[in-house]
């Protein structure tokens, strides 16, 4: 079982920045894909960005350029740098991980809240 723990969320003014972190706890195999998804009240969970162990990335339309995903394979941690935040970015952000080739993995963290005020 993979344990994912997010941190770094909070309240920020529009135009500000946040850096989210997700630490994965696993001791058997290396995780292939790690990513970030977000979900606002009343809406479906949607992709923000994902990254493979080899460094390939997948960003949601309209987010590349403001958001940057990265990872440290040595400590099984992924990061999401969010710049120029907008009120519409307000959501709970979830870390995601998987061993397969699909962008969306089977494991989820509990999420961290990001609230952007105008």
Buried (B, 14 or more C-beta within 10 A) or exposed (E): EBEBBBEBBEEBEEEBEBBBBBBBEBEEEEBBBBBBBBBEEEEEBEBBBBBBEEEEBBBBEEBEEBBBBBBEEEEBBBBBBBEEBEEEBBBBBBBBBBBEEEBBBEBBBEBBEBBBEE
